[in-house]
Amino acid sequence: MSLSQLRSFDSGDGVSERLTAEEEKAMARKIRRAEQIAREAVAGIKDADDILMRRPDRAERTRAGAVDRLEEAVKAVQKAARKDKEIREYATTASQAWNDAENLRWRLAMSGRRIAHGEARKLAGPFMDEEDLVQEGYIGLLRAAKRFDPDRGIRFSTYARWWVRAQMTRAIDHTGRPVRLPGCAVEQTRNLRKAMKRFESVGVEYTVADLADEVGIDKERAELLLSQGNTISLEQPVDDGPRPRPLDRFLSDEEAPQPDLEAINQQELTRMDDAFHALLTERQRFVLTRRYGLEDGEFRTLSEVGKEMGLSRERVRQIEREALTRLRDQSGIRGPVAAMVARAAAAGARA
């Protein structure tokens, strides 16, 4: 996947092909032929055979896993050819065939570009904006192109839509939840809530069993999924005595000032400010300042910061993670401020 190509498409410079069903199949078969040429070129070379003949683990038993192993074998032969002149011709043939396959795979993926934009409009929300979701959609398209089988009798655009949506929902789940749920669970939860809205819109009473039947899962799983993220009323009684007391009676006033904690936090914030300028590079300071609105209070997405710096979203994420990790590990701050930095670092790693 080329980040420069992604940026080109985002800015409107790229032209997306619209392929017919037969053109999709023809392109997929060309990809298979190019991969076969590359495989035949490296066959018999020890470095490649060690990779292609090794026993695959569970993740490598898929079509995508086989393609990844072929790419690894081609790169290994390219490296070996620098020292062994006898295999340079084979390395050149394999490289050309592999590059042809990559270019065709990219064209096939981008023929479904409209799918990524359409799904992004549906799923955009407070956790991820439409532009970031489109980027995730492109990744889903590339994953689909690597797995697409032209002989299954299904269009690439139909096949790719599932991968695009799965990639987007996974990204939203990683961004919006402190505890990650599997992608299938996120999708089922969303479908359960849609079913609830449908019943409520027509004024029909329903049970969890009705929702489970609507989505196609069992009642116990539906109850588990719906329980995720539920809130508890502060007026709900929490003891069984003769005079049950609500939960809010047990809670302290978190807004009340606590002088000792305020003094500690102020001291640690001062130390963090010193570490911010002493430990971080100018680029790292700029990324954190723009991302978390340290100057103007306005948070920005990775893509927005990347546009300001002329960098990709992924590179900005890496810089942010490096800066937060350095602050967390080397600044010497403690207490709530340290916990805040640790949470920000963990969020940056998941983004």
Sequence and secondary structure as in RCSB ss.txt:
>XXXX:A:sequence
MSLSQLRSFDSGDGVSERLTAEEEKAMARKIRRAEQIAREAVAGIKDADDILMRRPDRAERTRAGAVDRLEEAVK
AVQKAARKDKEIREYATTASQAWNDAENLRWRLAMSGRRIAHGEARKLAGPFMDEEDLVQEGYIGLLRAAKRFDP
DRGIRFSTYARWWVRAQMTRAIDHTGRPVRLPGCAVEQTRNLRKAMKRFESVGVEYTVADLADEVGIDKERAELL
LSQGNTISLEQPVDDGPRPRPLDRFLSDEEAPQPDLEAINQQELTRMDDAFHALLTERQRFVLTRRYGLEDGEFR
TLSEVGKEMGLSRERVRQIEREALTRLRDQSGIRGPVAAMVARAAAAGARA
>XXXX:A:secstr
  HHHHHHHHTT S      HHHHHHHHHHHHHHHHHHHHHHTT HHHHHHHSS   GGGGSHHHHHHHHHHHHH
HHHHHHTT GGGHHHHHHHHHHHHHHHHHHHHHHHTTHHHHHHHHHHH  SSS HHHHHHHHHHHHHHHHHH  T
TSS  HHHHHHHHHHHHHHHHHHHHH SS   HHHHHHHHHHHHHHHHHHHTT    HHHHHHHHTS HHHHHHH
HHTT    TTSB   SSS  BGGGTS  TTS  HHHHHHHHHHHHHHHHHHHHHS HHHHHHHHHHTTTTTS   
 HHHHHHHHT  HHHHHHHHHHHHHHHHHHS   HHHHHHHHHHHHHHHH 
